Amino acid sequence: MAAKRAILCVALIFALILSTLVPNVKAWEKADFEIFDLVDELEKSEGKDTNFYNWLKLKPSATQAEVSKAYRKLSIQLHPDKNKQDANAEERFARLGKVAAILRNSATRERYNHFYKNGVPRWRGTGYYYARFRPGVGGVIAFVMVVVAGMQYLAKWINFYQEKRKIIQFVQDARSNLNVSVPKGYGAPTLGRSYLELGHRTFRCEIKSDHYIIIHTDKPDEEPVHLNTEWVMPPRPVDLYLIKWPLGVINKVLGRNDSTEKEYDDDNDTDSGNNDNEQSKGKDVSKKAQVGKKKKSKTESQNVTGTKVGGRRRAVKK
């Protein structure tokens, strides 16, 4: 459990550091995104190595007059009226106008030259969304809280399944320790009293079903521990701190008890009423068995349930 908490803390710290670095990421301008789109569209339409300059048959050092001249010459060739058979003629002609507009403007041309020399960034998808939503302190805090809540919810589900697997493992280990003489024609016993080794200690236990086991403690005054996979409740969103903390503050301000816990208990009582009844019955039966055990003769045999091969369950006496 300590190792799991350490891993969770490291993951949370990493997410927090990553969130603090988000505002420092380069925020591309709208013109940059237009350049990115045109570069992709041009390479897809005219060829992979096509750029603004070689498409217009210009050098990067071309003047504004040379750009305008090259644009007029290529626009005549790509005009939709002269390329009626080309389904993409209008798109190519419109793209040519956008490219020429970027090269005619000194500011946008400077930005294109930067990407022309250094390459278009491949991670611009992150910058694209960041340019449309630039979170402030509140946004970063909200993002971190959502990430933490999600990781907490995931950890709760992992603990839920591990708890159920642990109970099933206890049942399997206790069954492997059943050492009862079974007559020929009967399978190995599956239910009954056994013992369970936990760490360096040995505990008496009783297997009730494939998913239910009762473990007796060393002290006779303590109640036995009932473990049943059906009693392990799955996590709910209301258990997350992101929801419990605001509700706790509201209830504290209003001067009332935590209604979330009450609702949770009520839901558990309603949804798992049968399981609670079974658990209480199991405890009552366990108590009666302990009291009756003192009254029984010491020579009385112990009942253990076995499985008859090809038949029904029967009680097999030791």
C-alpha positions as CSV (number, residue, x, y, z in Angstrom):
1,M,0.0,0.0,0.0
2,A,2.9,2.4,0.8
3,A,4.4,1.7,-2.7
4,K,1.1,2.5,-4.4
5,R,0.8,5.8,-2.5
6,A,4.4,6.7,-3.4
7,I,3.7,6.0,-7.1
8,L,0.4,8.0,-6.9
9,C,2.3,11.0,-5.3
10,V,5.0,10.9,-8.0
11,A,2.3,10.9,-10.7
12,L,0.5,13.8,-9.1
13,I,3.7,15.8,-8.8
14,F,4.5,15.1,-12.5
15,A,1.1,16.3,-13.5
16,L,1.4,19.4,-11.5
17,I,4.8,20.3,-13.0
18,L,3.4,19.6,-16.5
19,S,0.5,21.9,-15.8
20,T,2.8,24.7,-14.7
21,L,4.8,24.4,-17.9
22,V,1.7,24.7,-20.1
23,P,1.6,28.6,-20.0
24,N,5.2,28.7,-21.0
25,V,4.6,26.9,-24.3
26,K,5.0,29.0,-27.4
27,A,1.6,30.5,-28.3
28,W,1.3,30.6,-32.1
29,E,-0.6,33.4,-33.7
30,K,-3.5,33.1,-36.0
31,A,-1.3,33.9,-39.0
32,D,1.0,31.0,-38.0
33,F,-1.8,28.6,-38.0
34,E,-2.8,29.8,-41.5
35,I,0.8,29.2,-42.6
36,F,0.8,25.7,-41.1
37,D,-2.5,24.8,-42.9
38,L,-1.2,26.2,-46.3
39,V,2.1,24.3,-46.0
40,D,0.2,21.0,-45.4
41,E,-2.3,21.7,-48.2
42,L,0.4,22.7,-50.7
43,E,2.5,19.6,-50.0
44,K,-0.6,17.4,-50.3
45,S,-1.7,19.0,-53.6
46,E,1.5,19.9,-55.4
47,G,4.1,17.5,-53.9
48,K,5.9,16.9,-50.7
49,D,8.9,19.2,-51.4
50,T,6.7,22.1,-52.6
51,N,7.0,25.4,-50.8
52,F,5.7,28.9,-51.4
53,Y,8.8,30.0,-53.3
54,N,9.4,27.1,-55.7
55,W,5.7,26.9,-56.4
56,L,5.8,30.4,-57.7
57,K,9.2,29.8,-59.2
58,L,10.8,32.4,-57.0
59,K,13.9,32.7,-54.9
60,P,13.5,33.4,-51.1
61,S,15.2,36.8,-51.8
62,A,12.6,37.8,-54.4
63,T,11.2,41.4,-54.2
64,Q,7.6,42.4,-53.8
65,A,7.4,43.2,-57.5
66,E,8.7,39.8,-58.4
67,V,6.2,38.1,-56.1
68,S,3.3,40.0,-57.8
69,K,4.6,39.2,-61.3
70,A,4.9,35.5,-60.4
71,Y,1.5,35.5,-58.9
72,R,-0.2,37.0,-62.0
73,K,1.6,34.5,-64.3
74,L,0.6,31.4,-62.2
75,S,-2.9,32.7,-61.6
76,I,-3.5,32.7,-65.4
77,Q,-2.5,29.1,-65.6
78,L,-4.5,28.0,-62.6
79,H,-7.7,30.0,-63.2
80,P,-10.8,27.8,-62.9
81,D,-12.1,29.0,-66.3
82,K,-9.0,27.4,-68.0
83,N,-9.1,24.3,-65.9
84,K,-12.8,23.3,-66.0
85,Q,-11.9,19.6,-66.0
86,D,-9.9,19.9,-62.8
87,A,-12.2,19.4,-59.8
88,N,-9.6,21.1,-57.6
89,A,-9.1,24.1,-59.8
90,E,-11.0,26.5,-57.5
91,E,-9.2,25.3,-54.4
92,R,-5.8,25.6,-56.0
93,F,-6.6,29.1,-57.3
94,A,-7.8,30.2,-53.8
95,R,-4.7,28.7,-52.2
96,L,-2.5,30.7,-54.6
97,G,-4.2,33.9,-53.5
98,K,-3.5,33.1,-49.8
99,V,0.1,32.3,-50.5
100,A,0.7,35.5,-52.5
101,A,-1.0,37.5,-49.7
102,I,1.4,36.1,-47.2
103,L,4.5,36.8,-49.3
104,R,3.3,40.3,-50.1
105,N,3.0,41.2,-46.5
106,S,6.3,41.8,-44.8
107,A,5.2,40.6,-41.3
108,T,3.6,37.4,-42.5
109,R,6.5,36.8,-45.0
110,E,9.0,37.1,-42.1
111,R,7.0,34.5,-40.1
112,Y,6.9,32.1,-43.2
113,N,10.7,32.6,-43.7
114,H,11.2,31.5,-40.1
115,F,9.4,28.3,-40.6
116,Y,10.9,27.9,-44.1
117,K,14.4,27.9,-42.6
118,N,13.7,26.1,-39.3
119,G,10.9,23.8,-40.4
120,V,7.2,23.7,-39.6
121,P,6.7,22.4,-36.0
122,R,5.1,18.9,-35.8
123,W,3.6,19.5,-32.4
124,R,1.6,22.5,-33.5
125,G,-1.6,20.7,-32.6
126,T,-1.0,21.5,-28.9
127,G,-0.2,25.1,-29.8
128,Y,-3.4,25.3,-31.9
129,Y,-5.6,24.5,-28.9
130,Y,-3.5,26.6,-26.6
131,A,-3.9,29.6,-28.9
132,R,-7.7,29.3,-28.6
133,F,-7.7,28.7,-24.9
134,R,-5.0,30.3,-22.9
135,P,-5.6,29.3,-19.3
136,G,-4.8,31.6,-16.4
137,V,-4.2,30.6,-12.8
138,G,-7.7,29.5,-12.3
139,G,-7.7,27.4,-15.4
140,V,-4.5,25.7,-14.4
141,I,-5.8,25.0,-10.9
142,A,-9.0,23.6,-12.3
143,F,-7.0,21.4,-14.7
144,V,-4.8,20.1,-11.9
145,M,-7.9,19.4,-9.7
146,V,-9.6,17.4,-12.5
147,V,-6.4,15.4,-13.2
148,V,-6.0,14.6,-9.4
149,A,-9.7,13.6,-9.2
150,G,-9.3,11.4,-12.2
151,M,-6.2,9.7,-10.8
152,Q,-7.9,9.3,-7.4
153,Y,-11.0,7.7,-9.1
154,L,-8.7,5.3,-11.0
155,A,-6.8,4.4,-7.8
156,K,-10.1,3.7,-6.0
157,W,-11.1,1.3,-8.8
158,I,-7.8,-0.4,-8.7
159,N,-8.2,-0.9,-4.9
160,F,-11.7,-2.2,-5.4
161,Y,-10.6,-4.9,-7.7
162,Q,-7.5,-5.7,-5.6
163,E,-9.7,-6.1,-2.5
164,K,-12.0,-8.5,-4.3
165,R,-9.0,-10.5,-5.6
166,K,-7.5,-10.6,-2.1
167,I,-10.7,-12.1,-0.7
168,I,-10.8,-14.8,-3.4
169,Q,-7.2,-15.5,-2.8
170,F,-7.9,-16.0,0.9
171,V,-10.6,-18.5,0.0
172,Q,-8.3,-20.4,-2.4
173,D,-5.5,-20.5,0.2
174,A,-7.8,-21.7,2.9
175,R,-9.2,-24.5,0.6
176,S,-5.7,-25.7,-0.1
177,N,-5.2,-26.1,3.6
178,L,-8.3,-28.3,4.1
179,N,-6.9,-31.6,5.3
180,V,-9.9,-33.9,5.8
181,S,-10.2,-37.6,5.1
182,V,-12.8,-37.9,2.4
183,P,-14.2,-41.3,1.4
184,K,-13.5,-42.7,-2.0
185,G,-15.8,-41.4,-4.7
186,Y,-16.0,-37.8,-3.3
187,G,-14.1,-34.8,-4.5
188,A,-11.9,-32.6,-2.4
189,P,-13.8,-30.5,0.2
190,T,-14.6,-27.0,-0.8
191,L,-16.4,-25.6,2.3
192,G,-15.8,-25.9,6.0
193,R,-13.3,-25.0,8.6
194,S,-9.6,-24.5,7.8
195,Y,-6.7,-22.3,8.6
196,L,-5.1,-19.4,6.8
197,E,-1.5,-18.3,7.0
198,L,-1.0,-14.5,6.8
199,G,2.6,-13.4,7.1
200,H,4.1,-15.3,10.0
201,R,0.8,-15.9,11.8
202,T,-1.9,-18.6,11.4
203,F,-5.6,-17.9,11.8
204,R,-8.6,-20.2,12.0
205,C,-11.1,-19.6,9.3
206,E,-14.3,-20.9,7.8
207,I,-15.1,-21.1,4.1
208,K,-18.7,-20.2,3.5
209,S,-18.7,-20.0,-0.4
210,D,-16.4,-19.2,-3.3
211,H,-16.5,-15.5,-2.4
212,Y,-17.1,-15.6,1.4
213,I,-14.7,-16.5,4.2
214,I,-14.8,-15.9,8.0
215,I,-11.4,-15.3,9.7
216,H,-11.2,-15.8,13.5
217,T,-8.7,-13.7,15.4
218,D,-6.4,-14.9,18.1
219,K,-8.3,-13.1,20.9
220,P,-11.5,-14.9,21.9
221,D,-13.2,-11.6,22.8
222,E,-12.9,-10.1,19.3
223,E,-15.5,-10.8,16.7
224,P,-14.5,-12.8,13.6
225,V,-13.8,-10.9,10.4
226,H,-16.3,-11.5,7.6
227,L,-15.0,-11.1,4.1
228,N,-17.3,-11.3,1.1
229,T,-16.6,-9.9,-2.4
230,E,-20.3,-8.9,-2.6
231,W,-19.9,-6.5,0.3
232,V,-17.0,-4.7,-1.3
233,M,-18.6,-1.5,-2.7
234,P,-17.4,0.0,-5.9
235,P,-16.2,3.6,-5.9
236,R,-18.6,6.4,-6.7
237,P,-17.9,10.0,-8.0
238,V,-19.3,11.3,-4.8
239,D,-16.3,9.8,-2.9
240,L,-13.8,12.0,-4.7
241,Y,-12.3,14.9,-2.8
242,L,-13.2,17.2,-5.7
243,I,-16.8,16.6,-4.7
244,K,-16.6,15.8,-1.0
245,W,-14.6,19.0,-0.1
246,P,-17.1,21.5,-1.5
247,L,-20.0,19.6,0.0
248,G,-18.2,19.5,3.3
249,V,-17.6,23.2,3.3
250,I,-21.2,23.9,2.4
251,N,-22.5,21.7,5.1
252,K,-20.1,23.2,7.6
253,V,-21.2,26.8,6.7
254,L,-24.9,25.7,6.9
255,G,-24.2,24.0,10.2
256,R,-25.5,20.6,9.3
257,N,-24.1,17.1,9.2
258,D,-22.5,15.7,6.1
259,S,-25.4,14.7,4.0
260,T,-23.2,12.9,1.5
261,E,-22.1,10.3,4.0
262,K,-25.7,9.8,5.1
263,E,-26.9,9.4,1.5
264,Y,-24.1,7.0,0.9
265,D,-25.0,4.9,3.9
266,D,-28.7,5.0,3.0
267,D,-27.9,3.8,-0.6
268,N,-25.7,1.0,0.8
269,D,-28.5,0.0,3.1
270,T,-31.0,0.0,0.3
271,D,-28.9,-1.5,-2.5
272,S,-27.2,-4.2,-0.4
273,G,-29.9,-4.9,2.1
274,N,-29.8,-8.6,1.4
275,N,-26.0,-8.7,1.7
276,D,-26.2,-7.0,5.1
277,N,-28.8,-9.5,6.3
278,E,-26.6,-12.3,5.1
279,Q,-23.7,-10.8,6.9
280,S,-25.6,-10.3,10.2
281,K,-26.9,-13.9,9.9
282,G,-23.4,-15.1,9.4
283,K,-22.3,-13.3,12.5
284,D,-25.2,-14.7,14.5
285,V,-24.5,-18.2,13.3
286,S,-20.9,-17.8,14.1
287,K,-21.7,-16.6,17.6
288,K,-24.1,-19.5,18.1
289,A,-21.5,-21.9,16.8
290,Q,-19.0,-20.7,19.3
291,V,-21.4,-21.0,22.2
292,G,-22.6,-24.4,21.0
293,K,-19.1,-25.7,20.5
294,K,-18.6,-25.6,24.3
295,K,-21.7,-27.7,24.9
296,K,-20.8,-30.3,22.3
297,S,-18.9,-33.4,23.2
298,K,-15.2,-33.3,22.4
299,T,-15.5,-36.5,20.5
300,E,-18.2,-35.2,18.2
301,S,-17.1,-35.2,14.6
302,Q,-16.7,-32.0,12.5
303,N,-18.9,-31.5,9.4
304,V,-17.1,-30.5,6.2
305,T,-18.9,-30.2,2.9
306,G,-17.5,-32.2,0.0
307,T,-18.5,-32.6,-3.6
308,K,-19.5,-36.1,-4.8
309,V,-18.2,-37.0,-8.2
310,G,-21.1,-37.1,-10.6
311,G,-23.6,-36.4,-7.8
312,R,-24.9,-33.7,-5.5
313,R,-23.3,-32.1,-2.4
314,R,-23.3,-34.1,0.7
315,A,-22.0,-33.7,4.2
316,V,-19.0,-35.9,4.9
317,K,-18.1,-36.7,8.5
318,K,-14.5,-36.8,9.6
